[in-house]
Amino acid sequence: MVDIDKLKQLREETGISIALCKKALEESGNDIKKSKSLLSKWGIEKVKDKSTRITGQGSIFSYVHHNKKVASLLELLCETDFVSQNKEFQTLGQEIAMQVASLPANTLEELMSQVYIRDSSRKISDLIKEAVLKFGENIKIGRFLRWKLGETRNS
C-alpha cells in the first residue's frame, strides 16, 4: 500500500504525474530515494519514446536583462496548444529565455549542455526532459537568438 504523505511529497518534489509516482512508490516499497531513481530511469525511456512526435504548437518567449544591454528570443515547442498555455510551460519558456540571454550559445547542442543558471546540479537538457515527463508530450527548443548591445554578427 502506498503511503499518501510520501506520494504527495514525491509528486511535489518531482512534478511527475501522480500515477507514475504511485507506481514508483509501490515498486520501491515507499522509499522516496529509490522512487526518484525509478522515475529517472523511466523518464529517460519515456523521453526517447516521445522525441519523434511532432511539435506543432508552442510559444515564443523574450527576456531583456535589467541593464537593457542583453536580450533573447526563444521558441519553445510542444505537441498541443493545451500544454503551450500551461503556466508551468510558460515558466519554463521564460527561464530558458533568461538562460539564453545570460550565457551565449551558438548552437542548440551548446544550449542544451549548459548548466542551468538557477541550479548548477541540472542542465538545460534536464529541464526539457523533466517537462516531457511532466506534460507527457514532446517538448523541444525550436529557435533561439541572443542580442548584446553593440555586438555585431557575422553574416
VMD Tcl script that builds the backbone (N, CA, C; Angstrom):
set m [mol new atoms 465]
animate dup $m
set s [atomselect $m all]
$s set {name element resname resid chain x y z} {
  {N N MET 1 A 0.842 -1.190 0.000}
  {CA C MET 1 A 0.000 0.000 0.000}
  {C C MET 1 A 0.889 1.256 0.000}
  {N N VAL 2 A 0.489 2.238 -0.795}
  {CA C VAL 2 A 1.277 3.459 -0.941}
  {C C VAL 2 A 0.968 4.437 0.194}
  {N N ASP 3 A 2.028 4.980 0.778}
  {CA C ASP 3 A 1.912 5.992 1.818}
  {C C ASP 3 A 1.496 7.312 1.150}
  {N N ILE 4 A 0.321 7.816 1.476}
  {CA C ILE 4 A -0.239 9.022 0.842}
  {C C ILE 4 A 0.670 10.234 1.053}
  {N N ASP 5 A 1.235 10.375 2.243}
  {CA C ASP 5 A 2.127 11.513 2.505}
  {C C ASP 5 A 3.373 11.455 1.626}
  {N N LYS 6 A 3.921 10.246 1.429}
  {CA C LYS 6 A 5.088 10.101 0.572}
  {C C LYS 6 A 4.705 10.331 -0.893}
  {N N LEU 7 A 3.507 9.930 -1.272}
  {CA C LEU 7 A 3.018 10.181 -2.629}
  {C C LEU 7 A 2.947 11.686 -2.888}
  {N N LYS 8 A 2.381 12.419 -1.940}
  {CA C LYS 8 A 2.305 13.881 -2.067}
  {C C LYS 8 A 3.699 14.489 -2.150}
  {N N GLN 9 A 4.604 14.028 -1.276}
  {CA C GLN 9 A 5.973 14.543 -1.239}
  {C C GLN 9 A 6.684 14.282 -2.568}
  {N N LEU 10 A 6.571 13.057 -3.081}
  {CA C LEU 10 A 7.237 12.700 -4.331}
  {C C LEU 10 A 6.675 13.514 -5.485}
  {N N ARG 11 A 5.380 13.690 -5.515}
  {CA C ARG 11 A 4.736 14.486 -6.569}
  {C C ARG 11 A 5.215 15.937 -6.516}
  {N N GLU 12 A 5.262 16.520 -5.307}
  {CA C GLU 12 A 5.699 17.908 -5.145}
  {C C GLU 12 A 7.168 18.092 -5.529}
  {N N GLU 13 A 8.008 17.125 -5.162}
  {CA C GLU 13 A 9.441 17.237 -5.415}
  {C C GLU 13 A 9.807 17.010 -6.881}
  {N N THR 14 A 9.017 16.179 -7.574}
  {CA C THR 14 A 9.372 15.831 -8.954}
  {C C THR 14 A 8.488 16.501 -9.994}
  {N N GLY 15 A 7.244 16.787 -9.632}
  {CA C GLY 15 A 6.304 17.347 -10.595}
  {C C GLY 15 A 5.782 16.313 -11.583}
  {N N ILE 16 A 6.132 15.063 -11.380}
  {CA C ILE 16 A 5.722 13.978 -12.275}
  {C C ILE 16 A 4.319 13.511 -11.867}
  {N N SER 17 A 3.601 12.960 -12.823}
  {CA C SER 17 A 2.204 12.569 -12.597}
  {C C SER 17 A 2.035 11.681 -11.368}
  {N N ILE 18 A 0.870 11.799 -10.759}
  {CA C ILE 18 A 0.553 11.007 -9.565}
  {C C ILE 18 A 0.608 9.519 -9.886}
  {N N ALA 19 A 0.121 9.136 -11.059}
  {CA C ALA 19 A 0.119 7.715 -11.438}
  {C C ALA 19 A 1.536 7.140 -11.463}
  {N N LEU 20 A 2.483 7.877 -12.073}
  {CA C LEU 20 A 3.867 7.389 -12.118}
  {C C LEU 20 A 4.513 7.409 -10.737}
  {N N CYS 21 A 4.216 8.430 -9.944}
  {CA C CYS 21 A 4.749 8.497 -8.581}
  {C C CYS 21 A 4.237 7.319 -7.749}
  {N N LYS 22 A 2.964 7.009 -7.903}
  {CA C LYS 22 A 2.365 5.886 -7.169}
  {C C LYS 22 A 3.020 4.572 -7.577}
  {N N LYS 23 A 3.204 4.381 -8.873}
  {CA C LYS 23 A 3.843 3.168 -9.378}
  {C C LYS 23 A 5.262 3.039 -8.827}
  {N N ALA 24 A 6.006 4.141 -8.809}
  {CA C ALA 24 A 7.379 4.125 -8.297}
  {C C ALA 24 A 7.419 3.790 -6.808}
  {N N LEU 25 A 6.510 4.370 -6.046}
  {CA C LEU 25 A 6.453 4.073 -4.607}
  {C C LEU 25 A 6.066 2.620 -4.354}
  {N N GLU 26 A 5.153 2.095 -5.138}
  {CA C GLU 26 A 4.758 0.691 -4.992}
  {C C GLU 26 A 5.947 -0.228 -5.254}
  {N N GLU 27 A 6.691 0.064 -6.310}
  {CA C GLU 27 A 7.825 -0.788 -6.689}
  {C C GLU 27 A 9.024 -0.628 -5.769}
  {N N SER 28 A 9.103 0.485 -5.056}
  {CA C SER 28 A 10.258 0.733 -4.176}
  {C C SER 28 A 9.941 0.504 -2.706}
  {N N GLY 29 A 8.728 0.064 -2.404}
  {CA C GLY 29 A 8.353 -0.133 -1.001}
  {C C GLY 29 A 8.265 1.163 -0.231}
  {N N ASN 30 A 7.733 2.216 -0.881}
  {CA C ASN 30 A 7.546 3.542 -0.280}
  {C C ASN 30 A 8.860 4.261 0.042}
  {N N ASP 31 A 9.938 3.907 -0.641}
  {CA C ASP 31 A 11.231 4.554 -0.445}
  {C C ASP 31 A 11.351 5.713 -1.440}
  {N N ILE 32 A 11.406 6.939 -0.920}
  {CA C ILE 32 A 11.447 8.136 -1.767}
  {C C ILE 32 A 12.679 8.144 -2.676}
  {N N LYS 33 A 13.844 7.850 -2.121}
  {CA C LYS 33 A 15.086 7.881 -2.905}
  {C C LYS 33 A 15.039 6.860 -4.046}
  {N N LYS 34 A 14.623 5.638 -3.735}
  {CA C LYS 34 A 14.527 4.606 -4.767}
  {C C LYS 34 A 13.461 4.970 -5.799}
  {N N SER 35 A 12.378 5.585 -5.333}
  {CA C SER 35 A 11.310 6.008 -6.242}
  {C C SER 35 A 11.819 7.047 -7.230}
  {N N LYS 36 A 12.598 8.007 -6.742}
  {CA C LYS 36 A 13.166 9.026 -7.629}
  {C C LYS 36 A 14.085 8.387 -8.664}
  {N N SER 37 A 14.850 7.393 -8.231}
  {CA C SER 37 A 15.733 6.688 -9.147}
  {C C SER 37 A 14.933 5.965 -10.232}
  {N N LEU 38 A 13.855 5.306 -9.832}
  {CA C LEU 38 A 12.982 4.634 -10.800}
  {C C LEU 38 A 12.360 5.634 -11.771}
  {N N LEU 39 A 11.877 6.742 -11.243}
  {CA C LEU 39 A 11.267 7.769 -12.095}
  {C C LEU 39 A 12.279 8.302 -13.104}
  {N N SER 40 A 13.505 8.469 -12.657}
  {CA C SER 40 A 14.555 8.944 -13.549}
  {C C SER 40 A 14.800 7.932 -14.667}
  {N N LYS 41 A 14.892 6.668 -14.289}
  {CA C LYS 41 A 15.100 5.603 -15.281}
  {C C LYS 41 A 13.944 5.563 -16.276}
  {N N TRP 42 A 12.732 5.583 -15.768}
  {CA C TRP 42 A 11.551 5.550 -16.635}
  {C C TRP 42 A 11.488 6.800 -17.496}
  {N N GLY 43 A 11.899 7.909 -16.927}
  {CA C GLY 43 A 11.855 9.172 -17.648}
  {C C GLY 43 A 12.721 9.157 -18.889}
  {N N ILE 44 A 13.904 8.593 -18.768}
  {CA C ILE 44 A 14.806 8.516 -19.910}
  {C C ILE 44 A 14.141 7.726 -21.032}
  {N N GLU 45 A 13.493 6.618 -20.655}
  {CA C GLU 45 A 12.814 5.795 -21.652}
  {C C GLU 45 A 11.634 6.533 -22.272}
  {N N LYS 46 A 10.846 7.223 -21.443}
  {CA C LYS 46 A 9.675 7.943 -21.954}
  {C C LYS 46 A 10.074 9.106 -22.851}
  {N N VAL 47 A 11.150 9.810 -22.477}
  {CA C VAL 47 A 11.618 10.935 -23.284}
  {C C VAL 47 A 12.028 10.433 -24.668}
  {N N LYS 48 A 12.724 9.298 -24.715}
  {CA C LYS 48 A 13.130 8.731 -26.004}
  {C C LYS 48 A 11.903 8.379 -26.842}
  {N N ASP 49 A 10.875 7.807 -26.214}
  {CA C ASP 49 A 9.652 7.434 -26.925}
  {C C ASP 49 A 8.961 8.651 -27.541}
  {N N LYS 50 A 8.966 9.758 -26.844}
  {CA C LYS 50 A 8.238 10.950 -27.287}
  {C C LYS 50 A 9.051 11.842 -28.227}
  {N N SER 51 A 10.347 11.624 -28.310}
  {CA C SER 51 A 11.219 12.543 -29.048}
  {C C SER 51 A 10.939 12.620 -30.543}
  {N N THR 52 A 10.260 11.651 -31.097}
  {CA C THR 52 A 9.977 11.680 -32.536}
  {C C THR 52 A 8.606 12.265 -32.852}
  {N N ARG 53 A 7.824 12.559 -31.827}
  {CA C ARG 53 A 6.483 13.089 -32.060}
  {C C ARG 53 A 6.549 14.547 -32.518}
  {N N ILE 54 A 5.618 14.929 -33.369}
  {CA C ILE 54 A 5.597 16.264 -33.977}
  {C C ILE 54 A 5.238 17.338 -32.958}
  {N N THR 55 A 6.013 18.415 -32.978}
  {CA C THR 55 A 5.785 19.549 -32.079}
  {C C THR 55 A 5.302 20.729 -32.916}
  {N N GLY 56 A 4.007 20.780 -33.148}
  {CA C GLY 56 A 3.438 21.822 -33.999}
  {C C GLY 56 A 2.881 23.016 -33.253}
  {N N GLN 57 A 2.972 22.996 -31.938}
  {CA C GLN 57 A 2.469 24.099 -31.115}
  {C C GLN 57 A 3.603 24.617 -30.246}
  {N N GLY 58 A 3.313 25.619 -29.446}
  {CA C GLY 58 A 4.321 26.165 -28.548}
  {C C GLY 58 A 4.128 27.649 -28.352}
  {N N SER 59 A 5.180 28.304 -27.903}
  {CA C SER 59 A 5.127 29.741 -27.638}
  {C C SER 59 A 6.493 30.353 -27.884}
  {N N ILE 60 A 6.480 31.661 -28.071}
  {CA C ILE 60 A 7.716 32.426 -28.210}
  {C C ILE 60 A 7.895 33.252 -26.937}
  {N N PHE 61 A 9.111 33.222 -26.411}
  {CA C PHE 61 A 9.415 33.918 -25.160}
  {C C PHE 61 A 10.530 34.925 -25.393}
  {N N SER 62 A 10.485 36.002 -24.618}
  {CA C SER 62 A 11.539 37.008 -24.700}
  {C C SER 62 A 12.029 37.351 -23.304}
  {N N TYR 63 A 13.262 37.796 -23.245}
  {CA C TYR 63 A 13.828 38.235 -21.977}
  {C C TYR 63 A 14.759 39.399 -22.263}
  {N N VAL 64 A 14.637 40.464 -21.498}
  {CA C VAL 64 A 15.546 41.603 -21.578}
  {C C VAL 64 A 16.170 41.767 -20.202}
  {N N HIS 65 A 17.496 41.714 -20.163}
  {CA C HIS 65 A 18.204 41.841 -18.894}
  {C C HIS 65 A 17.937 43.216 -18.279}
  {N N HIS 66 A 17.987 43.314 -16.952}
  {CA C HIS 66 A 17.655 44.556 -16.250}
  {C C HIS 66 A 18.509 45.747 -16.688}
  {N N ASN 67 A 19.710 45.489 -17.189}
  {CA C ASN 67 A 20.563 46.604 -17.638}
  {C C ASN 67 A 20.231 47.055 -19.070}
  {N N LYS 68 A 19.275 46.384 -19.701}
  {CA C LYS 68 A 18.801 46.711 -21.054}
  {C C LYS 68 A 19.900 46.593 -22.110}
  {N N LYS 69 A 20.912 45.768 -21.858}
  {CA C LYS 69 A 22.018 45.604 -22.798}
  {C C LYS 69 A 22.076 44.215 -23.422}
  {N N VAL 70 A 21.279 43.281 -22.908}
  {CA C VAL 70 A 21.242 41.914 -23.430}
  {C C VAL 70 A 19.784 41.475 -23.487}
  {N N ALA 71 A 19.433 40.791 -24.590}
  {CA C ALA 71 A 18.059 40.296 -24.746}
  {C C ALA 71 A 18.084 38.961 -25.480}
  {N N SER 72 A 16.966 38.240 -25.377}
  {CA C SER 72 A 16.868 36.973 -26.094}
  {C C SER 72 A 15.446 36.716 -26.555}
  {N N LEU 73 A 15.343 35.882 -27.575}
  {CA C LEU 73 A 14.078 35.344 -28.051}
  {C C LEU 73 A 14.231 33.834 -28.094}
  {N N LEU 74 A 13.164 33.131 -27.726}
  {CA C LEU 74 A 13.204 31.673 -27.677}
  {C C LEU 74 A 11.895 31.109 -28.185}
  {N N GLU 75 A 11.985 30.095 -29.012}
  {CA C GLU 75 A 10.810 29.361 -29.481}
  {C C GLU 75 A 10.823 28.007 -28.768}
  {N N LEU 76 A 9.827 27.776 -27.912}
  {CA C LEU 76 A 9.703 26.508 -27.194}
  {C C LEU 76 A 8.495 25.780 -27.765}
  {N N LEU 77 A 8.724 24.578 -28.257}
  {CA C LEU 77 A 7.698 23.829 -28.978}
  {C C LEU 77 A 7.148 22.666 -28.161}
  {N N CYS 78 A 5.883 22.355 -28.405}
  {CA C CYS 78 A 5.226 21.210 -27.784}
  {C C CYS 78 A 4.217 20.641 -28.783}
  {N N GLU 79 A 3.470 19.634 -28.371}
  {CA C GLU 79 A 2.545 18.966 -29.285}
  {C C GLU 79 A 1.167 19.625 -29.354}
  {N N THR 80 A 0.707 20.189 -28.246}
  {CA C THR 80 A -0.662 20.717 -28.225}
  {C C THR 80 A -0.718 22.145 -27.695}
  {N N ASP 81 A -1.745 22.852 -28.129}
  {CA C ASP 81 A -1.988 24.207 -27.649}
  {C C ASP 81 A -2.307 24.188 -26.150}
  {N N PHE 82 A -2.944 23.117 -25.700}
  {CA C PHE 82 A -3.287 22.974 -24.286}
  {C C PHE 82 A -2.037 23.077 -23.410}
  {N N VAL 83 A -0.988 22.357 -23.771}
  {CA C VAL 83 A 0.257 22.404 -22.997}
  {C C VAL 83 A 0.943 23.754 -23.160}
  {N N SER 84 A 0.904 24.317 -24.358}
  {CA C SER 84 A 1.589 25.598 -24.577}
  {C C SER 84 A 1.007 26.713 -23.719}
  {N N GLN 85 A -0.243 26.575 -23.299}
  {CA C GLN 85 A -0.877 27.589 -22.459}
  {C C GLN 85 A -0.720 27.315 -20.964}
  {N N ASN 86 A -0.145 26.157 -20.620}
  {CA C ASN 86 A 0.035 25.776 -19.224}
  {C C ASN 86 A 1.017 26.719 -18.533}
  {N N LYS 87 A 0.712 27.097 -17.311}
  {CA C LYS 87 A 1.544 28.040 -16.557}
  {C C LYS 87 A 2.977 27.527 -16.384}
  {N N GLU 88 A 3.131 26.239 -16.125}
  {CA C GLU 88 A 4.474 25.681 -15.934}
  {C C GLU 88 A 5.266 25.670 -17.242}
  {N N PHE 89 A 4.595 25.446 -18.365}
  {CA C PHE 89 A 5.252 25.519 -19.669}
  {C C PHE 89 A 5.714 26.960 -19.913}
  {N N GLN 90 A 4.849 27.916 -19.584}
  {CA C GLN 90 A 5.184 29.330 -19.756}
  {C C GLN 90 A 6.392 29.712 -18.886}
  {N N THR 91 A 6.420 29.210 -17.672}
  {CA C THR 91 A 7.553 29.476 -16.778}
  {C C THR 91 A 8.836 28.873 -17.341}
  {N N LEU 92 A 8.746 27.647 -17.852}
  {CA C LEU 92 A 9.905 27.002 -18.459}
  {C C LEU 92 A 10.451 27.850 -19.607}
  {N N GLY 93 A 9.565 28.333 -20.460}
  {CA C GLY 93 A 9.988 29.173 -21.583}
  {C C GLY 93 A 10.702 30.428 -21.119}
  {N N GLN 94 A 10.162 31.075 -20.100}
  {CA C GLN 94 A 10.794 32.295 -19.566}
  {C C GLN 94 A 12.160 31.995 -18.967}
  {N N GLU 95 A 12.263 30.876 -18.261}
  {CA C GLU 95 A 13.538 30.507 -17.637}
  {C C GLU 95 A 14.603 30.234 -18.698}
  {N N ILE 96 A 14.229 29.530 -19.759}
  {CA C ILE 96 A 15.210 29.223 -20.803}
  {C C ILE 96 A 15.566 30.489 -21.581}
  {N N ALA 97 A 14.607 31.382 -21.795}
  {CA C ALA 97 A 14.907 32.654 -22.459}
  {C C ALA 97 A 15.912 33.453 -21.628}
  {N N MET 98 A 15.766 33.436 -20.313}
  {CA C MET 98 A 16.722 34.118 -19.436}
  {C C MET 98 A 18.104 33.456 -19.543}
  {N N GLN 99 A 18.128 32.146 -19.629}
  {CA C GLN 99 A 19.376 31.407 -19.799}
  {C C GLN 99 A 20.074 31.832 -21.090}
  {N N VAL 100 A 19.302 31.920 -22.170}
  {CA C VAL 100 A 19.859 32.309 -23.472}
  {C C VAL 100 A 20.497 33.697 -23.390}
  {N N ALA 101 A 19.837 34.613 -22.708}
  {CA C ALA 101 A 20.384 35.966 -22.563}
  {C C ALA 101 A 21.629 35.966 -21.681}
  {N N SER 102 A 21.648 35.118 -20.685}
  {CA C SER 102 A 22.737 35.122 -19.704}
  {C C SER 102 A 24.024 34.472 -20.188}
  {N N LEU 103 A 23.898 33.379 -20.940}
  {CA C LEU 103 A 25.077 32.642 -21.385}
  {C C LEU 103 A 25.012 32.409 -22.890}
  {N N PRO 104 A 25.969 32.943 -23.627}
  {CA C PRO 104 A 25.955 32.763 -25.083}
  {C C PRO 104 A 26.055 31.287 -25.485}
  {N N ALA 105 A 25.313 30.921 -26.512}
  {CA C ALA 105 A 25.395 29.591 -27.119}
  {C C ALA 105 A 25.159 29.770 -28.610}
  {N N ASN 106 A 26.015 29.195 -29.408}
  {CA C ASN 106 A 25.883 29.329 -30.856}
  {C C ASN 106 A 24.989 28.258 -31.473}
  {N N THR 107 A 24.892 27.117 -30.796}
  {CA C THR 107 A 24.094 26.014 -31.334}
  {C C THR 107 A 23.139 25.488 -30.268}
  {N N LEU 108 A 22.152 24.750 -30.723}
  {CA C LEU 108 A 21.209 24.137 -29.793}
  {C C LEU 108 A 21.927 23.153 -28.871}
  {N N GLU 109 A 22.882 22.421 -29.406}
  {CA C GLU 109 A 23.634 21.457 -28.596}
  {C C GLU 109 A 24.372 22.166 -27.456}
  {N N GLU 110 A 24.958 23.311 -27.761}
  {CA C GLU 110 A 25.635 24.099 -26.714}
  {C C GLU 110 A 24.653 24.528 -25.636}
  {N N LEU 111 A 23.503 25.038 -26.061}
  {CA C LEU 111 A 22.492 25.491 -25.102}
  {C C LEU 111 A 22.014 24.333 -24.234}
  {N N MET 112 A 21.723 23.199 -24.842}
  {CA C MET 112 A 21.208 22.049 -24.095}
  {C C MET 112 A 22.216 21.518 -23.079}
  {N N SER 113 A 23.500 21.668 -23.361}
  {CA C SER 113 A 24.520 21.152 -22.438}
  {C C SER 113 A 24.934 22.161 -21.367}
  {N N GLN 114 A 24.412 23.384 -21.443}
  {CA C GLN 114 A 24.758 24.392 -20.433}
  {C C GLN 114 A 24.188 24.029 -19.063}
  {N N VAL 115 A 24.938 24.390 -18.030}
  {CA C VAL 115 A 24.441 24.256 -16.659}
  {C C VAL 115 A 23.383 25.329 -16.448}
  {N N TYR 116 A 22.251 24.937 -15.888}
  {CA C TYR 116 A 21.142 25.851 -15.632}
  {C C TYR 116 A 21.577 26.886 -14.606}
  {N N ILE 117 A 21.413 28.170 -14.918}
  {CA C ILE 117 A 21.932 29.242 -14.064}
  {C C ILE 117 A 21.284 29.295 -12.682}
  {N N ARG 118 A 20.090 28.759 -12.532}
  {CA C ARG 118 A 19.421 28.781 -11.226}
  {C C ARG 118 A 19.681 27.531 -10.383}
  {N N ASP 119 A 20.261 26.489 -10.998}
  {CA C ASP 119 A 20.501 25.240 -10.270}
  {C C ASP 119 A 21.654 24.508 -10.951}
  {N N SER 120 A 22.844 24.618 -10.397}
  {CA C SER 120 A 24.034 24.068 -11.034}
  {C C SER 120 A 24.054 22.538 -11.087}
  {N N SER 121 A 23.103 21.890 -10.441}
  {CA C SER 121 A 23.043 20.431 -10.493}
  {C C SER 121 A 22.280 19.941 -11.728}
  {N N ARG 122 A 21.709 20.865 -12.497}
  {CA C ARG 122 A 20.910 20.489 -13.670}
  {C C ARG 122 A 21.406 21.226 -14.911}
  {N N LYS 123 A 21.182 20.613 -16.049}
  {CA C LYS 123 A 21.479 21.229 -17.337}
  {C C LYS 123 A 20.167 21.616 -17.997}
  {N N ILE 124 A 20.241 22.406 -19.048}
  {CA C ILE 124 A 19.040 22.796 -19.782}
  {C C ILE 124 A 18.356 21.554 -20.347}
  {N N SER 125 A 19.130 20.587 -20.795}
  {CA C SER 125 A 18.543 19.336 -21.299}
  {C C SER 125 A 17.728 18.635 -20.211}
  {N N ASP 126 A 18.143 18.745 -18.951}
  {CA C ASP 126 A 17.384 18.153 -17.845}
  {C C ASP 126 A 16.031 18.841 -17.688}
  {N N LEU 127 A 16.012 20.166 -17.835}
  {CA C LEU 127 A 14.748 20.899 -17.732}
  {C C LEU 127 A 13.768 20.424 -18.798}
  {N N ILE 128 A 14.268 20.221 -20.006}
  {CA C ILE 128 A 13.412 19.768 -21.100}
  {C C ILE 128 A 12.906 18.354 -20.817}
  {N N LYS 129 A 13.784 17.462 -20.381}
  {CA C LYS 129 A 13.378 16.083 -20.076}
  {C C LYS 129 A 12.320 16.057 -18.970}
  {N N GLU 130 A 12.521 16.865 -17.947}
  {CA C GLU 130 A 11.549 16.933 -16.854}
  {C C GLU 130 A 10.194 17.423 -17.362}
  {N N ALA 131 A 10.211 18.373 -18.266}
  {CA C ALA 131 A 8.959 18.894 -18.832}
  {C C ALA 131 A 8.261 17.835 -19.676}
  {N N VAL 132 A 9.017 17.049 -20.425}
  {CA C VAL 132 A 8.431 15.962 -21.221}
  {C C VAL 132 A 7.716 14.986 -20.293}
  {N N LEU 133 A 8.360 14.641 -19.186}
  {CA C LEU 133 A 7.733 13.736 -18.214}
  {C C LEU 133 A 6.495 14.355 -17.581}
  {N N LYS 134 A 6.603 15.611 -17.222}
  {CA C LYS 134 A 5.514 16.303 -16.540}
  {C C LYS 134 A 4.284 16.422 -17.427}
  {N N PHE 135 A 4.484 16.815 -18.688}
  {CA C PHE 135 A 3.359 17.085 -19.579}
  {C C PHE 135 A 2.959 15.900 -20.449}
  {N N GLY 136 A 3.826 14.905 -20.573}
  {CA C GLY 136 A 3.518 13.750 -21.399}
  {C C GLY 136 A 3.541 14.051 -22.888}
  {N N GLU 137 A 4.253 15.095 -23.266}
  {CA C GLU 137 A 4.370 15.488 -24.667}
  {C C GLU 137 A 5.831 15.721 -25.012}
  {N N ASN 138 A 6.124 15.633 -26.309}
  {CA C ASN 138 A 7.449 16.006 -26.777}
  {C C ASN 138 A 7.579 17.524 -26.648}
  {N N ILE 139 A 8.636 17.965 -26.028}
  {CA C ILE 139 A 8.909 19.398 -25.869}
  {C C ILE 139 A 10.339 19.625 -26.313}
  {N N LYS 140 A 10.534 20.652 -27.118}
  {CA C LYS 140 A 11.888 20.951 -27.574}
  {C C LYS 140 A 12.037 22.428 -27.877}
  {N N ILE 141 A 13.274 22.858 -27.890}
  {CA C ILE 141 A 13.587 24.230 -28.255}
  {C C ILE 141 A 13.669 24.282 -29.771}
  {N N GLY 142 A 12.940 25.223 -30.360}
  {CA C GLY 142 A 12.996 25.407 -31.802}
  {C C GLY 142 A 14.173 26.296 -32.154}
  {N N ARG 143 A 13.941 27.589 -32.119}
  {CA C ARG 143 A 14.993 28.565 -32.444}
  {C C ARG 143 A 15.258 29.441 -31.224}
  {N N PHE 144 A 16.432 30.027 -31.205}
  {CA C PHE 144 A 16.746 30.998 -30.155}
  {C C PHE 144 A 17.726 32.020 -30.705}
  {N N LEU 145 A 17.682 33.188 -30.103}
  {CA C LEU 145 A 18.511 34.305 -30.550}
  {C C LEU 145 A 18.912 35.124 -29.328}
  {N N ARG 146 A 20.168 35.558 -29.299}
  {CA C ARG 146 A 20.675 36.403 -28.218}
  {C C ARG 146 A 21.258 37.661 -28.841}
  {N N TRP 147 A 20.852 38.789 -28.312}
  {CA C TRP 147 A 21.399 40.077 -28.743}
  {C C TRP 147 A 22.135 40.721 -27.590}
  {N N LYS 148 A 23.276 41.298 -27.908}
  {CA C LYS 148 A 24.014 42.086 -26.917}
  {C C LYS 148 A 24.283 43.434 -27.551}
  {N N LEU 149 A 23.993 44.497 -26.822}
  {CA C LEU 149 A 24.165 45.862 -27.322}
  {C C LEU 149 A 25.570 46.055 -27.870}
  {N N GLY 150 A 25.639 46.571 -29.101}
  {CA C GLY 150 A 26.916 46.875 -29.720}
  {C C GLY 150 A 27.623 45.699 -30.363}
  {N N GLU 151 A 27.110 44.510 -30.165}
  {CA C GLU 151 A 27.759 43.322 -30.738}
  {C C GLU 151 A 27.334 43.158 -32.190}
  {N N THR 152 A 28.290 42.874 -33.045}
  {CA C THR 152 A 27.962 42.653 -34.461}
  {C C THR 152 A 27.982 41.169 -34.758}
  {N N ARG 153 A 27.154 40.782 -35.703}
  {CA C ARG 153 A 27.075 39.380 -36.100}
  {C C ARG 153 A 27.769 39.198 -37.446}
  {N N ASN 154 A 28.411 38.045 -37.607}
  {CA C ASN 154 A 28.987 37.695 -38.909}
  {C C ASN 154 A 27.876 37.146 -39.778}
  {N N SER 155 A 27.746 37.646 -40.981}
  {CA C SER 155 A 26.682 37.198 -41.875}
  {C C SER 155 A 27.210 36.315 -42.955}
}
mol reanalyze $m
mol bondsrecalc $m
mol representation Tube
mol addrep $m
